[in-house]
Every structure is written in C-alpha cells, then in structure tokens.
Amino acid sequence: MSYVIRSVRADEWAAVKELRLAALQDPVAPLAFLETYEEAVGRPDSFWQERTARGAEGADGLQTVIAQAPDGRWVGTVTVLLEEPGTTDWAGFPVERKQGHLVGVFVRPEERGSGLTEVLFDAALEWAWAHGAERARLIVHEDNGRAQRFYRRVGFLPTGVVVPMPGVPGESELEFVLERP
C-alpha cells in the first residue's frame, strides 16, 4: 500500500481535529499526550483552525506531517517544532542548540507495524534539518516502553534528562535525542 506523506494545509483543520481526537482515544494516550480527549473535544473550531495554520505547509516554526492512505483517510501524524537557542522549552528547560522537537506522534492501530511511523519521522526530520536544526529530540513517558523501543530503533538515544509530568506527581518523561547526520 502506498501512502502520501505531506504537510497539512491550513484549510484541513477538520481532518487535523479528527485525527487528534482518534489519537486521544488510543489506550496509550494517557502516556503519550499531555491533553485528554475530553479537553480536546470541547475546543472550538477556531482553536483547530489556528492550530492547523501554525503547522501548515509553508510555516516556519513548526510543521505537522500526515500520512494519507490511498483511500484519502489520514492514518498517521507527527509534528516537529523548532526550538531556538536562548529560549526555554515547554517544561522550563533552557534550549541550548537549535533543535527540532517531535511531538504528537500517532499512527492508527491498524497501520502500526507497517513502517509508516519511520516514514513520518523521516519527513519530520528532513523538515527540521532543512530549517537548520542541529539535533532532534522528543520526550517520552517513562512507562511507554513500546515508544522508547521504537525511538531507539530509529536512532534516538536517551540523554538522561528527566522531565516531571505536569500535574502528575511521581511520574516522569525522558528526553531522547538524535544528532543531525
């Protein structure tokens, strides 16, 4: 099966919303995402329109990449945010190098194991490298072993940085990085 891998377009906000809501209903969503289905489903259309436009084709600071099946259905996504040196990341840590931060990774369960996640990562990394990132990073929940195994398999390595889970005392996430080739 051949997929189209591409950046979203600003007018595709309804499809972005549908795929995000599907991701938030996945059984591992509490380990993988910092928002709940209930929070996301209650957001107004204007939120989804703005979110989509910020990461749409041609945007500079972030890019949302999707995988589209031959029947047109969106089956996977990843977003890459550029983080600039001298700024602070979402968790309050200083950013020391220009880096791409991969977030929102999701592939529908029926598509998992097909190599689609690797293709999505390749597209996200290509975008980050083309925009001057020196490395890529991601944050993964300490209990999300499946994701950690995948990230290691595609070259990401743990840095030892531990990020406390916001609002969840006693739980942490781990930083993984991939240096630019």
C-alpha positions as CSV (number, residue, x, y, z in Angstrom):
1,M,0.0,0.0,0.0
2,S,1.4,3.4,-0.9
3,Y,0.8,6.4,1.4
4,V,1.1,10.1,0.7
5,I,3.3,11.8,3.3
6,R,2.9,15.5,3.3
7,S,2.5,18.6,5.4
8,V,-1.0,19.6,6.3
9,R,-2.7,22.6,4.6
10,A,-4.3,25.4,6.7
11,D,-7.8,24.6,5.4
12,E,-7.6,20.9,6.6
13,W,-8.3,21.8,10.2
14,A,-11.3,19.4,10.5
15,A,-9.2,16.4,9.5
16,V,-6.4,17.5,11.9
17,K,-9.1,17.6,14.6
18,E,-10.5,14.2,13.7
19,L,-7.0,12.5,13.8
20,R,-6.1,14.2,17.1
21,L,-9.3,13.0,18.7
22,A,-8.6,9.5,17.4
23,A,-5.1,9.7,18.9
24,L,-6.5,10.8,22.3
25,Q,-8.9,7.8,22.4
26,D,-6.0,5.3,21.9
27,P,-5.4,3.2,25.0
28,V,-1.8,4.6,25.5
29,A,-3.0,8.2,25.1
30,P,-2.5,9.0,28.8
31,L,1.2,8.0,28.5
32,A,1.6,9.7,25.1
33,F,-0.2,13.0,25.2
34,L,-0.4,15.9,27.6
35,E,-4.1,16.6,26.9
36,T,-7.2,14.4,27.3
37,Y,-9.9,13.6,24.8
38,E,-12.4,15.5,27.0
39,E,-10.2,18.7,26.8
40,A,-9.7,18.4,23.1
41,V,-13.3,17.6,22.0
42,G,-14.5,20.7,23.9
43,R,-12.3,23.1,22.0
44,P,-14.0,25.5,19.5
45,D,-13.4,25.2,15.7
46,S,-11.3,28.4,15.9
47,F,-8.7,26.5,18.1
48,W,-8.4,23.8,15.5
49,Q,-8.2,26.3,12.7
50,E,-5.4,28.2,14.4
51,R,-3.5,25.1,15.4
52,T,-3.6,23.7,11.9
53,A,-2.5,27.0,10.3
54,R,0.5,27.3,12.7
55,G,1.9,23.9,11.5
56,A,0.7,24.0,7.8
57,E,2.7,23.8,4.7
58,G,5.0,26.8,4.4
59,A,5.0,27.6,8.1
60,D,8.4,28.4,9.7
61,G,8.3,27.5,13.3
62,L,6.6,24.1,13.2
63,Q,5.3,21.6,10.7
64,T,2.6,18.9,11.0
65,V,3.2,15.9,8.7
66,I,0.5,13.4,8.0
67,A,0.2,10.0,6.3
68,Q,-2.7,9.7,3.9
69,A,-3.9,6.3,2.8
70,P,-4.8,5.6,-0.9
71,D,-8.5,6.0,0.1
72,G,-7.8,9.5,1.4
73,R,-8.1,8.6,5.1
74,W,-5.5,10.2,7.4
75,V,-3.7,7.3,9.2
76,G,-0.8,8.9,11.0
77,T,0.8,12.2,12.0
78,V,3.8,13.8,13.7
79,T,4.6,17.4,14.4
80,V,8.0,19.0,14.6
81,L,8.6,22.3,16.5
82,L,11.7,24.3,16.0
83,E,13.3,25.3,19.4
84,E,15.8,28.2,19.3
85,P,18.9,28.5,21.5
86,G,18.4,31.0,24.3
87,T,14.7,30.2,24.8
88,T,13.0,27.9,27.3
89,D,11.1,24.8,26.3
90,W,7.6,23.9,27.4
91,A,8.9,22.2,30.6
92,G,11.1,25.1,31.7
93,F,14.4,23.8,30.5
94,P,16.8,26.1,28.6
95,V,17.3,25.4,24.9
96,E,21.0,25.4,24.1
97,R,21.0,24.5,20.4
98,K,18.6,24.9,17.5
99,Q,16.6,21.7,17.6
100,G,13.5,20.0,16.2
101,H,11.2,18.7,18.9
102,L,8.9,15.9,17.7
103,V,5.5,15.8,19.3
104,G,2.0,14.4,18.7
105,V,3.3,11.1,17.2
106,F,0.3,8.9,16.3
107,V,-0.4,6.0,13.8
108,R,-3.8,4.4,13.8
109,P,-3.6,0.9,15.4
110,E,-4.5,-0.9,12.2
111,E,-1.5,0.7,10.4
112,R,1.1,0.0,13.1
113,G,4.0,-2.3,12.2
114,S,3.8,-1.2,8.5
115,G,6.9,1.1,8.6
116,L,4.6,4.1,8.4
117,T,6.0,5.7,11.7
118,E,9.5,5.6,10.3
119,V,8.4,7.3,7.1
120,L,6.6,10.0,9.1
121,F,9.8,10.5,11.2
122,D,11.9,10.7,8.1
123,A,9.7,13.5,6.7
124,A,9.7,15.4,10.1
125,L,13.5,15.1,10.4
126,E,14.0,16.2,6.8
127,W,12.0,19.3,7.5
128,A,13.9,20.0,10.8
129,W,17.3,19.6,9.1
130,A,16.2,21.8,6.2
131,H,15.3,24.5,8.8
132,G,18.7,24.4,10.5
133,A,18.1,22.1,13.4
134,E,21.3,20.7,14.8
135,R,19.5,17.8,16.6
136,A,16.1,16.4,17.1
137,R,14.5,15.5,20.4
138,L,11.4,14.1,21.8
139,I,10.0,13.4,25.3
140,V,8.5,10.0,26.1
141,H,6.8,8.8,29.3
142,E,9.0,6.6,31.4
143,D,6.4,3.8,31.2
144,N,5.9,3.9,27.5
145,G,8.2,1.1,26.6
146,R,6.8,0.5,23.1
147,A,7.6,4.1,22.1
148,Q,11.0,4.0,23.7
149,R,11.9,0.9,21.8
150,F,10.8,2.5,18.5
151,Y,12.7,5.7,19.2
152,R,15.9,3.7,19.9
153,R,15.4,1.7,16.7
154,V,15.3,4.8,14.6
155,G,18.4,6.3,16.2
156,F,17.2,8.4,19.1
157,L,19.1,7.9,22.4
158,P,18.2,8.9,26.0
159,T,20.1,11.9,27.3
160,G,19.5,11.3,31.0
161,V,17.2,14.4,31.2
162,V,14.1,13.6,33.3
163,V,11.1,15.8,32.9
164,P,8.5,15.7,35.7
165,M,5.0,15.1,34.3
166,P,2.9,18.3,34.6
167,G,0.1,17.8,37.1
168,V,1.0,14.1,37.8
169,P,3.2,13.9,40.9
170,G,5.7,11.0,40.8
171,E,5.6,10.4,37.1
172,S,8.3,11.5,34.7
173,E,9.1,11.6,31.0
174,L,12.5,11.0,29.4
175,E,14.3,13.0,26.8
176,F,15.7,11.2,23.7
177,V,17.8,12.9,21.0
178,L,19.1,12.3,17.5
179,E,22.1,14.3,16.4
180,R,22.0,15.7,12.8
181,P,23.9,13.4,10.5
